[in-house]
Amino acid sequence: MRKQLRRAAVASAIGSLGLVALISPASAQSDDLKSKVQELEQQLKILQRQIELQNEASAEKSKTTPVISAGASGFSFRSADSNFVLRLRGYLQADTRWYIDDAEAGRANDTFLLRRVRPIFEGTVWDKYDFRVMLDFGSAVNSSANNNAYLQDAYFTARWVPEFQLVGGKMKEPVSLERLQSGANLLFVERGYTAQVAPNRDVGFLFQGDLFDTMTYQVGAFNGVADGGSADIESADDEKDVVARLFAHPFRRTAIEPLKELGIGIAGTYGNQEGTLRSFTSPGQQRIFAYSSTAVADGDHWRVAPQGYWYWGPFGLFGEYIVSNQKVVNGAAADQLEHSAWQVAASYVLTGEKNSWRGIAPKRPFSLSNGGWGAFEIAARCQELSLDDDTFPTFASATGNASEAKSWAVGLNWHLNRNFKLQVNYEKTDFDDGGTSELLSDGEQIVFTRAQISF
């Protein structure tokens, strides 16, 4: 319609000019011709005004029309004023585990599995209020009675000002550095031992903010969970855990380019916990330690976790150390047991892309027609889990339980594009103690592979 009006206006203008050109000085006094010229000029003005009204209506409509978009970051539905946004994202991980020398009885079997299948719904209402809901249908789901494991995340963030925000709901407790990293951006297929002595997901409230563009803080209260655990409700006692974390990039605003992405921090928890204690597993997810069935948590529980990372160009390095101190009771015996874990991991992007805690974006995505091969990243990790010597034999049997686990791993990650990644890892673990357990005496060797799609 708008194009037709423009064409009509142009045609009328041309016609008017043509008539004027044909009018000779002798006939210029003709009232009839003057009337026709004036009539055509009036039609031209009317058509021009109609075009202006159409443009104004289109501009007004664009202010109220929602915007739908799709891209590498997922699908988005946004109101015209951007006050309301709904984003649909997610990721899927198809893994394999190949245990070397696993013929002995009691060992895990080689397997294919869906490690994580996670649809994610994120959004914003009234510009300042965000929400996130993430489900999980993969084999990583913990089906314990106290954990609605299908619901991994369900929380809101009130972003009043950058320095002061309120977060509430079910979320990751801000303690372990690697635990806080998205499962879609993990350097290795399985997280390290540090995630097993730190809390996973819990329900609570916290305040957080950015300070001076170089520092973030988080402080809050949660129901409290056992090491490596998640929960939806407080079922053991009325006590709550206090959680705090401070993380800084001290050189971010300086001219020292190699240190701009150096981050260091510390986190910790303190509370009083009662109830079941969790077991520990090897990198291949085989159980390597479990408390006696009569041993329970019953008293003070604190954790401290220094942590940091450094990224410079294609190089990346991160590490953390976590101590977990928990009062444990078994019948008349009671003790404050202190377990610890640490890990250091390094990576290098062979194709030159910038390394990052939030993942790698290939410069030339894989394409048979265009000759792109994506990004290739190599990685190495050392880690250790140590259990308190006083754990044995009062709170756990010395037979069938490791007192220490030491692992090293190497990996190759192929980022075909921003949304598809292939991984292969080899990890070897040696254990201390364990009695007659063939797994603990011989150690574990495992090859992991993963195909991941995320959006």
N, C-alpha and C positions, 0 to 999 in steps of 0.2 A: 504493500500500500504506500509506504514512504517513497519507494523508488518511482512508483507511478505518479505521485504528486510532484516529485522533482522533475520528471520528464515533461509533465504537463506545464509546469512553471517555465521551464526552459523553452518549450515550444511556443508558449504564449509570448515570451519575451522576444524570441526571434521573429514571430509574426508581427508584433508591434513595430519592431525596428524596420521590418521589411515594408510595411505599409507607409511608414514615415518616409522611407527612402523613395517610394514611388510617387509620393505626393509632389506635384510640381508647384512652383510659386503661384501659378495661376489658379490651381485648384485648392491651395492651402486655406482659402477662405470658405471652403465648403463646410457648412455646419454638419452635414451628414458624415463626412469623413472624420471630422474632429470628434464627433460623438462616438464613432467606432473605435478610434484610438483611445479615448478616455475609458471606454467600456473594457477594452482589452487590458489597459493598465490596471484597472480596478480588479479584474480577474487575477492578474499577476500578483497583486498585493494579497488577495484572499488566499491564493495558493501558497504564497510564502508564509502567511500566518498559520495555515494548516500544517505546514512542515515544522514550524517552530513549536506548535502545540504537540505534535507527534514526538519531537525530540524531548520536550519537557516531560511527557508522559512516560517515555522510555527511561529517562533518568530517574524519575520517581519510582518506577517499578523495580529498577535495579537496587534501590535502597531496601526493598522488602523481600526480594527473591532469594531463597536459600541457595547456597553454593555447594555442589557435590563434586568431590575430587577423588582421584585414585592415583597412587604412585608407590614408590619403593617403601615409603613409610606407612602404608596401609590405606584404608578408605576413610574418608572424612565427609561429614555432613555439617555444614556451618551456616548459621543464620547470617543474613546480610550485614548486620551490625557487629558480627563476631562475638556477641555476648554468649551465644549458645553453640556448643560444638560437641559432636559425637564422633569418636574415632574407633574404627574396628581394626584390630591388629591380632597378632598371634604368632606362634611358632610350633613346629613339629620336628621331633628328633627321632630318627630311626637308627638304632644302634645294633652292634654285634659285640659279643664278648667271647674271646677265644682263650681259654685257659690252657697254658702249656704244662704238660706233665700232670694232667688231672685224672689219671686213670684210677687213682686210689679211691676207696669208698669214702663217702662223706664230703667229697669235693663238689664244687658247683659244676654244672654242665654248661658246655658251650651253648650259646643261645642268640637268637634274634629277639629284639624287644623294641617297643615304643617307649622310649625313656620319658619323654615329656610331650604331651599333646595339649597345648594351652591357648584357648581363645581368650582374647583380652578386649575388654570394653573400657574405653577411657572417654572422658568428656569434661566440659566446662559449662557451668551455669552462672549467669549474671557476672561474667567476665573474670571474677576473682575466686570462684569456687570450683575446684577440680575433683574428679572422682575416678577411681580405678577398680575394676572388678576383673579378676583373672581366675579361670577355672583350670582344672588339670584332670585329664583322663588317661595319663600315661602310667607306666609301671613304677614311676617314682612316688606315686601316691602312697601315703601312709594311712592305712585303714583302721588305725586304733580307734577305740570307742570314743575317745575324748578329742578326736580331731576329724572334723568334716573336711577330709583331705581334698575333695573335689573343689572346694573353695579355698584357693591359695591366698589371694589378696582381695580385700574389700574395704577400701578406706577413702576418706575425703581429705582434701587439703584446702584450707582457707588462706589464700595468698594476699593478706591484707597489705603488707609491705614486704619488700625483699628481706628486711632484717627480722621480721617477726611473722611467723606462719603457724597455724594450728593444724595438726594432723591427727585423725582419729579413725579407729577401726582395726581390722586385722591386716598386719603388715610384717615385714622383716624387722626384727629388733636391730637397731643400728650398732652392731658390735663387730662382727667379722668383716674384714675388708672384702674378701672373696665372696662371702655370702651376699653382700650388698650388690655385687655385680650381677647383671641379668644372666639368667641361664642360657640366653641366646648368644652371649658374648664370651663364654668361658674359653680360656686358653687351652685347657685340657678337658677331656670327655667327662671326667668325674672331679668334683671338688676335692680339696685336700683335707688332711686330718683336722685342720683348724676349724673347719665348719662343724666338726663333731663335738667339739668342746665349747661351742658357742650356741646361743639360742637361734632357732630358725624363725618361724612365724608365730606371732602372739597378738592378743587383742589388748589395745591400750590407747593412750593419748600422749602426744609429745608436742613440744614447741621446737621449731627449727628456724634457721635464717642464715643469710649471707652477710658477712661483715667485711667491709673495706675491699670487697672484690677479691680477697685473698684467703678468706677463712669461712668455714661453715660450722655451725654448731647444732646439736640435737640433744634435748633433755626431756625425759618423760617418765611415765609409769606404765607398767604392763602387769598382767596377771602373774607372769612368771612361768617359765617352762624349764624342763631338764635340759642338760647339754644335748644339742642336736635336735631338740624336740620342737613340736608345734602343737598348738591347742586353740580351741575356740571359746573355752569357758573355764573359769576357776572352779575346780572340783575338789581340791585337797584341803585348802585352808583359806583364811581371809587375808593372808599376807600378799603384798604386791612387791614387784621388783622396780627399783629405780635404775634408769638407764641414762647414760650420758656419753656423748662422743664429740670430739673436736678434731677437725681436719683442716690443714692449712696448705696453701701453695705460696710459700714465702717469697718466691722470685717471680711470680706471675706478672707483676707490674714493673719489673726492672728490664734493663736492656741486655741482661745475660741470657741469651737465647737458649743455650743448652740446658738451663735450669728452670725454664718457665713452667714445664710440666712435671716438676718435682713436687710430690705431695707427701706430707707426713702427718700422722695423727695418733690419737690414743682414744680408746673407748673402754667402758667398763659397766658392770652391773652390780647391784647389791640388793639382797632380799633374804627372806626366810622361806624355805621351801620344804614341803612334805610330799611323800608319795613315791611313785615308781621311779626307778633309775634306768636309764637306757643303756643298751649295749653299744659296742664299737665295732666297726667293720673295716675290712681291708679296702684298698683301692678297687678291687674286683667285687666289692660288696659282699664278701664272705665274712661271717661273724668271727671275730678274733678275741673278743672279751665280753663277758656277761657277769653281772653281780650274782651272788647267791639269791635264791628266790625269796629269802626272808630279809634281805638287806633293803633298806629304804632310805630316802632322803628325809632328814628330820632336823632342820636347823639352818643356821646361817649359810648363805651361798653367795660368793662374790667371784667376779671375773675381772681381769684386766687384759687389755689387748693393744699393745703398740703395733703400728702398721705404717706402711708407706708404699709409694710407687714412684717410678721415674720413666718418663718417655721423652725421647729425643730422636726426631726423624724416624727411621725404621726400627729403632731399638726400643725395647721395653723391658722393665724390671719391676717386680713387686714382691713384697714379703710381709709376713705378719707372724706374731708370736702371741699365743693366748694361754693364760693360766686360769684354771677353774678350780676353786676351793669350795668343797661342799661337806657339810656335816652328814655323816652316814651312820645309821644305827642298824645293828643286827643282834636282836635279842638284848642281852645286857651290855654288849659291847658297843662303844660309840667312839668315833674319831673324826677329825677334820681332815679329809683326804684331798690331796692337791694333785690334779692331773694337768699336763701341759702338752701343747702341740705347736709346731712351727713349720713354715714352708717358705722357700725362696724359688721364684720362677723367672726365667728370662726368655725373651722372644726376639726374633729379628725377621723383618719383612724382606725377603730376597728380591722382590720386584720394586722396592724403593718407596712404597706407599708410606704415609705417616702412620706410625703405630699409635694406638689409643686404647684407653680403658673401656671405651664405648664401642669398640669394634673397628674394622678396617673397611674402607671403601676403595675397591680396585680402580686404578686409573683407566684400565682397558678391560672392561668386563669380557668374560669368555664368550667368544662367538666364532663359529667355524667360517662364517662368511666374511667377517671383518678382520680376522686374524688376532683377536684379543685372547689372552690366556688368563685373565684375572690376576689375583695376587697370591703369592706363595709365602707362607710364614713357617719358620722352624721354631721349636720351643724345647726347653729343658726345665726340669724341676727336681728339687730335693726336698724331702719332708720327713718329719719324725713325730711320733706320738709316744709319750711317756706317762705311765701310770704310777701313782704313789706306791712306794714299797710296802707301806702299811696296809695296802689293800688286801694283801695275801698273808695268810689264808683266812683271816677273820671275816672278810666281806666278799671274797671271791675265791674260788678254788684255784690252786696253783696248777692244776691239771686241766688242760684244754683252754687255758687263757694266756694270752701274751701279756707280758709286762711292758714291752716296748716294741714298736714297729718302725722300721726305717725303710724308706722307699726312694727310688729315683726313677725318672721317666723322661722320655724324649717323644716329640710329636711333630707331625707335619700337618698344617692346615692349608687347605686350598679354598680361597674365597673366589668362587667363580663370578659372583657379582655381589651387590649389597644384600641380596636376599637368599642366596644359596651357598652353602659351605659344606665341604667334605673334610673329615678329620681322621687321622690314624695315630694311635698312641701305643707305645710299648712301656710297661711299667713293671719293675721288679721290686719285691719287698722281702725283707728278712725280719724275723721275729726273735725276740728273746724269751726264753722259758716256754712253757706250754706243755711240758710233760710228754706224753706219748702221741700227741696230735701230729699227724703226718703233715697237715697244712702248715702248722706253726714250726715244725722241725725242718721241713724242706723249703719253706718260703713260698711265695706266690709269684708267678710270671704270667702276664696277661697282655693280650693285644686287643685294643678297643678300636672300633671304627664307628663313624657317625656320618649320616647324611642329614643335613638340617635345612629346612626352609623356614624363613621368617619374613614377616611383612609388618 
